[in-house]
Amino acid sequence: MTRRGGRDRRVVAAVRQLPFGRLVNPYAPIEVLSADQVEAIIDAALTILETRGMRFLEAGSREILRAAGAVSDEASRMMRFDRGLVLEKLALAPATFTMRARNRAHDLRIGGRDIVFSSVGGPAFCSDLDRGRRPGTHAELCDFLRLVQSLNIIHQEGGGAFEAMDLPPDSRHLDLYLAQFTLLDKNCQAYALGRERTIDCIEMTCLALGVDRAELARDPAVMAIVNTNSPLQLDVPMTEAVVELAGSGQACCITPFTLAGSMSPVTIAGTLAQQTAEVLAVVTLAQVVRPGAPVIYGSFASNVDMQSGAPALGTPEFAKAALASGQIARRLGLPLRSSNTTSSNCVDAQAAYESGMSLWGAIMGHANLVYHAAGWLESGLTASFEKLITDAEMLQMMAEFLRPIEVNAGELALDAIAEVEPGGHHFGTAHTLARYETAFYMPMLSTRRNFESWQEAGGLDAAQRANVIWKQLLADYVQPPLDPAIAESLSGYVARRKDEIHSRRSG
């Protein structure tokens, strides 16, 4: 995390935070595979695409791929890919790219050693300690967006933390986009479920940034998660999103949902081979649509509980697959996406240790985009206000862990060591007094009080303290400025599109 003025920290009201900034991983990645094993997995993926292929349900995409040299079977809607075609198109994809934000100070770099933390996106429910788990409303979604804007450690909003169930499903993406552009000045992901929702995001992004489509293609600002229907299928809405995003020069994060033992083989190696095949098939489509379109290798490989069939997340298998996926993505020359996951149903110890396992796999696997980095609960069914804060604490701790140890005359502290008598202490040395305010990470959520003072203060556990913090952040939220003319154009676009959608529905 870059810092102005050495280890200066910015504080939002009473909540202690690190400042917003670029996060770079200085450490070598952990490699769980040998170079030969990486090649074997990639070769297996290419063999899958040559011999088995992948099903593309959208007819237009099959025509696009067939014209590029893929072999189609219209009866099964399977497309088979010669490995030469795949590798030719893969070579066109950029290894790094930037994502523009409304506030250029919040622009993002995707790839290399950069890490971007993106908030939770996509759950059906929201929860907090006050009202429990419930279908979310648009007002509650807007509060979650305000928190994402307020938390400096979160670089990107994740495309809607949960569904606003009080709004019509065919037009509520417009309300989400309007809220994103008015309540945040960070980069925000699209709700790219189908052609129309994707186009709406691209058009509204142009309005919000004051650019046309050509300039947006040169300086991309739209990213969306594209999930395959593992095993080996891409549905119509996701295909439409790929074509619109790639055609506009915007970013596709291609993420198979491969749970070993269910949607992929029970072995990690087999799951990685299938995951890689699915990513490469969609990368090929994106590069045929627009050579050089930004894409991300998305890893969400984990396992199922073999007793219940339920997803098992934040597991050792998830972490190993994340590390291995990093090796595969680097070999392919693509940025990597991983996630912060847990199967826990509440903000408890399980949520913490499974998220910790996930984050270590993502960070040390050199993930460039950590999706669901804050707020994910219940295997992705719920976005939690308290989990948003506990995760933000863990993300800040990771950012501090990634700050390299400095070794110089001042840091070696030989004068201070000479000053203190054996058996003494360093509390009062000039060296300590000059550094004590910024020497160590100061937590946002954790408490270091002894038992008696903690008990006297109410004996609040981490989830209860997180509840206090998110409410404080909301109370202190300041909406980022937006040109009134731009705000009016965005509102006008939403009104026109809602009229079109609702007229079509009633007609």
N, C-alpha and C positions, 0 to 999 in steps of 0.2 A: 504494500500500500504506500504510494508516494505521500510524503508529508511536506508541508511548507513549514519552514522554521524548525527543522530537526524533528523532534518528537511532539510537536504541538498537537493538541487535540481540540476538536470542535465539540461543543456541547449544545444539544437542543434542549433548552430549558434545563430541567434538573436531571435529564437523562444523559449519562456519560457515553460518548460515542467516539469512534475513530472517524477521521474525515473521509469524505468520498475521494476515491482516487484509483488509479490504475494499479492492479494487483498482478505481480509477476512472480512466477515460481522459480527460485534460484537453485533448487536442488535437482539432482538427477532423478529421473523417474525410477520407481521400483519395477523391475522386469521379472515377471513370473514365467515367461516363456523364453526358450532359446531362439536364436535367429532362425534355425531350421524349423522349429515348431511354428513360428509365425508364417514362414513360407508355406508350410504344409496346410495350415488353416486357410490361407488365401487361395492356394491351389484347389483345395476342396470346395471353396465357395465358387470359384470359376467353373469347376466341374459340375456343380449343382446347376448353375445357369446354362451350361452347355447341354446337359443331358436331361434335366428335369424342367428347368425354366421357372418362371414366375407368372402367376395369373394377374392380368390387368383387366379389371372389370369394365373400365371405361373404353368404349370402342375407339374414340378418337386417339387415345394414347397408343393403342395397338397399331393404328394406321401410321402414326408418327414413327414408332419403333420399326415397323416393317419397312418403311421407306428408307430408314437408316441402315438396314441390313439384318435386323433381327428376324427370326423365323417364327411365324404365328400358326397356331392351331385354333381356328375360330370356334370349333365345337367346344373346346375346353377353355378357350380364351387364354391359353398359356402362351407365353413368349419365351423362346430360347435364344440365348445370346452367345455368339462366338466370343471366346476370350479376347481375341484381338480387338473386336469392337469395344468391349468393355474397357480394356486398358487404354485404347485410343481416346475414348471419351473421358475416362478418369483423369488422364493427363491434362485435360483442359481446365479442371476445377482448381480454384486458387487454394493455396496452403494457408493463407491468411487474408483477412479482409476486415474492413471497418464497418461499424453500424452507427449511423448518425442519430443523435438525440435532439429533441427540441432545444435544449440547452447544450451548446457545443462543448461545454466543460464536462458533460456527461456522455460524450461519444465513447464507443467501445471498440476495442480491437479483439478480433476473434482469431485465434491460432497462435502458433509459436509457443511461448511460455506464459502467455497471458491467461488469466482466469477471470471469468465473468460469473457473478452470482445472480441468478434469476429467481424471482419469487415463485411460489407455488401457482400452478395454473391448471384449471380443468375440473376440480372436484364438483360433486353434485351438492354437497352440504357445506355449511359453516358451523363453527362451534365456538363457545367461550364458556368460562366458568359461571357466568351469570344466568345464561339462558339455555345452556346445553347445546346438543347437536340438533340442527334444524335446517329446513330449506332456507336458503339465503334470499334476501331482498336486494333490490338495486341500491337502496340507501346503505345497507350493510356492506355491499361490495364497494361503494364509494369510500366508506370508512377504511376498508382494507387497503384501497389504493392510496389513501392519504398516509397510511402507515408505511407503505412501501416507499413513497416519496420521502418520508421523514427519516427512514433508516438508511444511514449513509453506506453501510456495508452491502446493501442490496444495489446492484448496478443496473438491473433490468427488471421491468414488470413482466410477469409470466403469461400474459394473454387472458386475464380474467381469473381471479382466485377461485371463484365458484359461480355457479349459475344464479342469475337473478330471476328467481322463480315467480316473481310478481309481474314480470313483463312477458309479452308474447314471444314464443321461442323463435319465430321467423324474423323478428326485427330487433331483438334485444342486443344483438352484436353491435348495432348502431349506437345504442345507449352506452355500451361498454367503450367503444372507440371515442365517443364524445367525452366520457369521463376520463379516459386515459390522457387525452390531449389537454384537458382543462385542469385536472387535478395533479398531474405530474409533468415534469420537464425531463424525465429520464426516457431512455429507449423503452418501448413497450412491444411485446409480441402481439401478433395477429391472432384472431379467432378464425382460423382458416379452414372452416368446415364447408367446403364447396366453393364453386366459382364466384357466386355473388358476394358472399361474405368476404372473400379474399379481395375482390375488386373494390368493395367498399372501403376496406382498410387502406389499400393503395391510394385510392382517390382522396380519402380524408387525410392521409399522410402528406400528400402533395399540398393540400390546402393548409394544413397545420404548419408546414415548413416553408410555404410560399415558393414552391418549385413546380416544374412540370415533370412529366414522366421521363423525359430524356435526362434531366438533371438528377432525378431520383435514381435512375439506373447507374449513373456515374458515381453517386454518393448514396449507397443503399441505406435504408432506415427500417425496412420491414423484414421481420423474421417470423417464421411459424414452425411449429413442430408438425412433422408429417409422420404419422404412425402407420406402419404396415399392419395388415391383418395376418399376423403370423399364424400358421406357416405359409410363406410364399404367396401372398396375395396382397394387392393394393386395391382398395375400394374406390368407388366413383368420386365421392367428395374429396378424398385425399389426393387423388389423381388430378382432379380439377385444380386443386390448390397448387400442386407442383407446377402445372403448366402455366398458371397465372403468375405465380411468384417468379419462376425461372424466366418466363418470357419478359418480365418487367425488370430483370436483373436483381431481384430480391432473394433473400436467403431461405433455403429449405434445410431444416434440421431433420434428417431422415432417421427415424428411430423405430426399429422393429420392437414388438412387445414379445420377447422370447422368454418364456418361463420354462426352464428345463423340467422335463417330465410331463409337460402339458402341451404348450405350443411349439416346443422344440425338443430335440433329443434329451434324454435324461443326463447325458454327459456334458460337462462344460465345453470340451473341445467341439463336440457336435453342435452345440448351441452357438458357439462362436462362428463356426463355419456357416451355419444357416443365417445368423445375423448379418454376417459380412456379405453373403449372397444377396440378401434382401436390400441392404444399403446400396450395393453396387448396381443392382438393377434399376433402382430409382435414380441414382446418380447418373446413370446412362441416359435415362429419359430427360432429366434436367439439362444435361449437356447437349443433347440433340436439340432440345427446344431453344436453348441459348448457350452457345459455347462460352465458358468462363463464368457461368452463373454460380454464385456462392452456395456451397453446400457444406453440411456438417455430418460426420459419421456419428450417429446417435447410438449409444449403448444403454440398454435397459435390461440386460440379461441377468436373470436371477433364477430362482427355483420355486417349485410349489411344495407345500406341505404334503407329503405322500400319504398321510393319514386322512386329511380332510379335502385335499385338492385346492385349498386356499393359497393365494400368493404368499410367499415367504420373502420378506424384504428386509434390507439392512443385515443380510446374512454374510457369513464368510464367503459363500459362493458368489454373492453379489459383488463383494469387494474384489475377489480374485478375477471375476469376469471384467470388472472395470479396469483393473490393472492390465489385463491381457488385451482388452479393447484398445487401450492407449497405445500399446505396441503395434497393433494391427493398423490403427488409424495413422500413426506416424509413418509406417511402412508404405501406406497408400498415399501419403501426402495430403491428408485431410485433417481439419480440426476435429476435436473430440467433444462430444457431449456425454456427461454422466449426470447422476442425480443424488439428492439427499432423500432417503426413503426410510419408512418404518411401517410395520404392520400394527403397531400399537393403536388402541382405540381411544387413548387419552394421553395427556401430557404427563408421562410418568417416567420411571427409570428405564423401562423398555424403549420408550420413544427416544430417550437420550442415547442409550448405548447402541441401538440400531442406526440412528442417525450418525453417531460417531463413526461406526464401522463404514457406513456409506461414504461419509466425507473423506475419511482417510483413503479409501479406494479411489475416489475422484481426484483428490489433491495429488496423491503420490502416483496416480496414473497419468498425471498431467492433463486432466480434462480442461478444456478451454471454456466450455459452458457448463456450469453446474445448475441444471434446471431443478425446480422444486427445492431450491436451496433453503428456503425458509417458509414454514407454514404447513407443510404436508403432514397429514395424519390419516390413520385408518386405511392403509394401503392405497391412498390417493382418493378416497371417497369424501374426505373432509378437509377443509382449510380451517385451521385453528388460529384464533387471534393470539392465544398464549404461546402456541408452538412457534408462531412467527417471531416472538421475542426470544424464546429459548434458543431457537436456531440462529438468530442474529448474534446472540452471545457466542455460540460456537463458531460462527463464521468470523467474528472479530478475533477470536482466539487463534483460528487458523491463519488469519492475516498476520497476526503478530508472530506466529510460528514461522511464517515465510520471510520474516525480516531477518536478513543475515546477521550473524554475530560480527561485530566490529572488533578488530584487533589493531590497536595503535598505542602510542605511549600513554595517552589519557585513559584508555580503556584498561590497559594492563595495571594501572594504579600502583606502581611500585612505590611512589612517595607515600601514598596512604597506607600501604602495607608496612612501610618502615615507621610510620607515625604511631601505629597502634601497638601497645605493649602486648606480649603474649598473654592470652587469657582475657584481653580487653574486648572492646567492641568498636564498630565503625559508625555508630549512629551520629556522632558529633564531628566527624572529620570534615575538612573542607571539601574533600572529594565527594562525600555523601551529600552534604548540604547543597552542593551545586547541582546535584542530579536527582534528588529524592523525589521530586514531583513527577518526573518523566522516566524514571529508571525502569519501571516495570509496567506490564499491562494492568490497567485499571478496569475492572469489569463493569458492565452495564447491569447485569442481573445477579451475579454471584454475591454472596455475603461472606465476609471474613470475621463477623462478630463472634465472640465467645457465646456459649450456650445461654448464660444468664441475660446478657444484653439482647440477644436474638429473641429470647422468650419474652422479655419485657416489651420489645417492639411489636409483639403480636404473634411471634412464632410462625411466620409465613413461610411456606415452602416455595420452591422455585416457580411453580405454576401460579401460585397466588401473587408472588412478586411480579411475575410477568403480566398478570392482569392489571396491576397498578400501573406498570410502565406503559402498556399500550394505551391506556386511558389518558395518561399524562401526555404522551406523544400526540394523541388526537386533540387534546385541549390546547396544545401549543402549536399545532399545525398552521403553517402559513402557505396559502395557495400561491404557486409560482405565477409570475405575470404572463399574460397572453394578450397580444394586440387585439383590441376590441373588434377590429374589422375581420381578423382571422376567426375569432370566436363566433361572430355573426355568420360567416361563411360556413363554418362547421355545423352550426345549428340549422342553417338553411338546408344544407345537404341532407342532414338527418331527417328533417321534416319532409323533404321531397321524396326521399327513399321510403320512408314509412308510408306515405300516401300511396306510392306505387305498390308496395308489398301488400298493404291492407286492402287496396282496391282489387288486386289480383286474387286475394283470398276470398273476398266477398263476391267477386264475379264468378 
